Amino acid sequence: MMTNNQTVDSVIAINALDNFSVQHDDEGVVTVTIDQSKRKMNVIGDGFTEAFATIVDSFINDDAATGLILTSAKDTFVVGADIDQLNQIETAEQAFTLTEELKGEFAYA
């Protein structure tokens, strides 16, 4: 069973991520809020999938966690891919690599 220190460690790990904050209530429900403060909307771009993997790992390894809620500080949840990132793709190989990275991260989760 996870100790209170391990729960604190998972909260600290998630709160250390850019654009994410976490609350862990007394019943074990973990609420993660996405807020890309420099954007009007939350998007999936550089760092998002790695951060999401950290969140999932923290939740899975927190035996005190009984549920996970993903929410947004914005009116929308996540609108999709980061258009700025997509505009930087110049070759089919870059597009394929990005697609495989995203597939891998979300398949893991």
N, C-alpha and C positions, 0 to 999 in steps of 0.2 A: 504494500500500500504506500502511496506517495505521502510524504510528510508535508506539513505546512511550508517548510522551507523549499521543497520542490515546487509547490504551487506558486510560491513567491517568485522562484526562479523562472517559471514559465511566463508569469505576468511581466517580469522585468524583460525577458527576451522579446516578447511581443511589443511592449511599450518602447523598446529601443529601435524598432523598425520605423523608418520614415513612412508617414502617411497612414499609420495604423495605431490604434489605442485599444486597450483591453480592460475589462472589468470582470472580476471573478466573484460571484455572489456567495452567500452562506450556504446555498443549496447546491453549489458546484456548477452552476450555469456560467459559462464563459461567453461574454459578449464582446465581439471584436468589431470596432467601428473603422471603416475606411474613410479617409478624408485627405485627398490630395489637395492641400490648401492652396497651392499655386495654380490650380486649374478650376475651371467652372464645373467640370464633371470628372468623375473618377474614370480612368482608362487603364487598360491592360497594356503595360509598356515595360521598359527596362526596369528591372528590379521587382516588378510585381509578382512574377511567378516564384522567384526565390523567397520573397517575403511570405507569400501564401504557403509555401512549403514549410517555412519556419513556424507559421501559425499552426498548421496541421500537425507537425512534429510535436510542438509544445502541448497541443490538446491531447494527442494520442498518448503521450508520456506522462500526463497528469492524471493519476488514478483518482484524484478527488473531483475531477471534472465529470459532470453528468450530462451535459449538453453544450452545444456550440451554436451561437447565434451570430451570423454575419450581417452587419447592417452598414448603412452609409450615413454620413453627416450631411450629405447632399440630398436634393429632392429625388435624384435618380440613384440607382445602386451603382452599376458600372455600365458605361455605354458601349464598351467594346474595345477594339484595338486602338492603340495610340497612332493616330494618322501621321503625326510628325515622324514617328519611328518607321512607319511603312514608307513614307516619302524618301527615306534614306536608302532604301533597297535599290541597288543598281543592277544586280544580276539574279538569274534564276537560282543560283547556288545560295546566295544570301537569303532569298525568300524561302528556299527549302530548309535551310539551317534554322531560321527563325520558327518556321512551322513545326519542325521536329522538336525544338526546345520547348515550345508551348505545349505540344502534345505530351511530351514526356513529363512535364510538371503537372499537368492536369490529370494525367493517367495515374500518377503517383498519389495525388490527393484523392 
